Amino acid sequence: GSHDSFSYWVDEKSPVGPDQATAIKRLARISLVKKIMKKWSVTQNLTFKEQLESGIRYFDLRVSSKPGEIGQEIYFIHGLFGIKVWDGLEEINTFLEQHPKEVIFLDFNHFYAMDDNHHYFLINRIRSAFGSKLCSVECVEYVTLQYMWEKKYQVLIFYHYPLYQEYPFLWPGNKMPAPWANTTNVHKLLQFLETTLEERSRYGTFHVSQAILTPRVRTIARNLIRGLKNTLVHRNLPMILNWVKAQKPGVKGVNIITSDFVELVDFAATVIALNDLLLEEDESAT
């Protein structure tokens, strides 16, 4: 999976998003501030299509209306506004049309400046984009690839807002827990990932290990021009990848792992390769 999956493009010309503090909105009236914000808002370089082609199958999505804009259009957001959600869904659907056996997870986990009408608009967009590919809510343990292929499902939508109850194809957010370390220290991050795996529910939910470091205000202030990638990600990714390589998938192990800048190391291939351990277990059992 990728963290803030859509943030490969954010609009410096747009207003600062409603996910930001009032002080930042005031500062952002200075044009240089938005350029700096962009360096810290972008967590991916690859487009949806490129992420899909590189093996990413879980997408972490934050969305917002644009305050003051007429209509109910919804955009991806991370500090600054990204592309329209509809454009992203269409790009993903094009890939699924070309690869009918691929399955993806879309996790809508943060909503900003949205009332129920905005949500109905967004949910209808999701339904228009994917139609019969949307997997209805089911016992998590039943949802194997075989099950998805038989039903011709390709998309699981997780929706962290009460309206999920009105739609059979919206999975509740609590089926996709994603504990967050909120640290700049790679050793603390790895310890947190270990601890949360031990506490992981054995049945009934998926589980996201967020292998990401989060800048503090102080981190940003000291490294304004360098940005997230050069300050935190480049230096620490090798250690994070080594942790990934040491994991086992399955009931007590990792399930979904997310990272920033997924193309910088062999992230997707390394995570995918963990599945071979499950095959080995099957072979030794038979």
N, C-alpha and C positions, 0 to 999 in steps of 0.2 A: 504493500500500500504506500501511497504518498501522503505527506502531511500538507495541509492547505493546498490541495491538488491543483487548483485553478490559478494559483498566484503567479504563473509564468508571465502574465501580462496584467499590469495594473495601470490605471490612467492617471498620469500626473496632473492632467488638466481638470480632472473631476474634483468635486468637493471632497474633503476628508470624510471618511465613513462614520456612521453613527456608532460604530464599535470603538471609537476613540474618545479619550477624555477631552473635556472642554478646553483645557490648557493647550492640548496639541492642536485642536481646531483653530485656536487663536493664532498660535505660532505659524500654522500652515498658510497664513495669508502672505508670508514671505516665500517667494517662489523657490528659493534654495531648500527650504525645509521639506517641501514635497519630494525633491530629488533625493534627499537623505532618507525620507520615509520609504521611498521606493526600494532603496538598497536593503532596508530591513523588513519590508513587506513581502518581497519576492522570496519564496522558499523552494520554487521549482523552476528549472529552465525549459523543460519539455512541455509541449502542448498535450492536450488529452490524447490525441491520436498517437503522438510519439511515446507517451507514457504507456498506452495500451500495447503498442508494438514492442516496447521493451519489457513487457511482462507484468506491468502494474494492473491489479484487478480490484483494489479497494481504493475508493476516493473519499477524502475528507473534505466536506463542503460547508462553507459558511456563506450565507446569502442575506440580501438586504434589498429593500426598496430604496429609491433615491428620494429623500425628503424634498418636497417642493415640485417633483416631477408629476405631470398629469398622467393618469392611467395607473396601472398596477404592475408595470414591468419589474422583474426581479433580477438582480445582478449578483454575481459572486463578489465577495468582499474580503479584504484583509488590510485594514488601515486605509487603503484607497480602493476605489471601485474597479472591478475586473470586467470581464465580458458578460453579456446577458446570459442568464442560466439556459435559456432556450437554445442559444447557439452551441453551448457546451453539450447539452443533451443530444442535439442533432448530430454533432461530431461523434459522440460515443455510439449513437444508434447506427451510424453508417458503418462503424467498425463491426458492430454485432451482426449487421446484415451480411457482411462479408465473411464472418467467422461464426456460424450458427452453433458451434459447440462451446463457445466461450461464455463464461459467467462472470458478472461483475457485481460489486457491492457499492452502492451510493449512499453515503452516510451524511444526511442533512442534520447537522448537530448544533449549529448556531444560527439564529434568526435575529435580524435587526430591523427596527422601524417597520414591522409588519403586523397588521391586524388580521382578523380572520379572513377578510375579503382577499387580502394579499395571499394568504395561505391557500384559499380555494383556487385562486388564479394559478399559483405555482403547481398545486397538485394536479390540476387539469392539464398543465403543460407536461408534467411527467407522464400522465396517462396518454396524452397525444403523441409524445415522442416514442414510447415503448409498447403501448397497447398490450397485446397478448404475451409479450415477453416478460411481463411483470409477474414475479412469483408471489403467490398469496401466502399470508402468514401461516406457518406450519410449525410443528415441533422441530426444533433446530436439528436434532439427531436424524430426522428423516431426510434432511435436505442434502442428499449426496449428488454428485454429478450425474449419476445414472437417473436419479429422480428428476433432475432438471431437464435432462435430454428427453426423457419420455414425455414430459409435459410441455416440452418446447419453451421452457422458461429460460431467461438469460439474465434477468436483473432483479436484485434484491434491494429494496429501498428502505432505509432506516430513517425514521422521521421523529425528531425529538420535540414534539409539540402535541398537545392533547387531541387535535383533530385526526391523528392517525387512527383513532377508534372508529371513524366513520368509513374507512376504506379497507377492503380486504387485502390490498396490495401494499399497504404501509405497515412496516414492522415497527414496533415500539422501540424507542431509543434504548430502553433498558436491556434489549437483546444484544446490544453492541457496546458494552462497557469499554471505555478507553481511558484508564487512569493516566494522569499526567504528572510527570515528575517536577516540572516547573523549576529547573535548576540550570546553571551554566557549567556545573562541574560534572565531567564525564564519569567519574568514579561514583558520585552520588546517583547519577542516572542509572548506571548499571546495577547498583544495589537496589534501587527502586524497582527496576524491571524484574529482578530476581524475586523480590518480596511480593510484588503484585501477581506474579505467576503462581507463587505458592498459595496465594489467597484466591486464585481464580475459581469461579464456580465450576464444578465438575460437569454439570449438565445444564442444558436449557438456554445457554447463551453462547454467542461468539465472544471473542476477546481480542482487543487491540493492544499490542505492546508498542507504545509511542517512543521509538528510539530517537528522540529529538532533544536538543538543548534549547533552552528558552532564554533570550537575552533579558537582563535587567535594565532599568533606566540607566544605571551607572555604566553597564557594558556598552550601551549605545552611545552615551556621552563621550566615553573614552575612545571609541572607534567609529566616530560618525561616518567618515568617508569610506572606511573599509567595508562596511556592510556585514550582513549575517554570514554570508558564505565564507568570506575571508577571515572573519573574526572567530567564529565558533565551529563552522561545519568542516572545512578543509582539514583542520588540525586534528579533530576528534573522530572523524568518520572511520579511520582504520581500526581504532579500538572498538567502536560500536560494531563494525563488521565482524571483528573477531568474536564478539559476544554472540552475534547472530549465528556464526558458524558452529558455535559450541552448543546450540540449542537442539532440542528434540521436539517434533510436532506431536500432536495427539492430545488425549484427555488432560494430562497434567502438564503438557508442554505449551509451546507457542502456537498461536492460531493465525493472527494477522499481525504483521510488523510494518510500521510506517517509518519513513525517513524523509528528511529534507534532501533536495537535489539528488534524486535517486540515480542519476546517470554518472555521478562523480566516481563511484566505485561500482563493483559488480554486484550491486545491491539486490536487484530483482532475481538475477540468476542464482545468487547465494541462498535467498529465501526459498525459491522454487526447489532447489536441490535438496532441501531438508526433507521434502516429501519422499525421496528415495529411502530414507530411514524407515518410513512406514511400510514400504514395499519389502524391505529386508525383514521387518518384523513378521509380515504376512508369510513370507517364504519360510522363515524359521519355525513358524507355528504349524505350517503344513508339512 
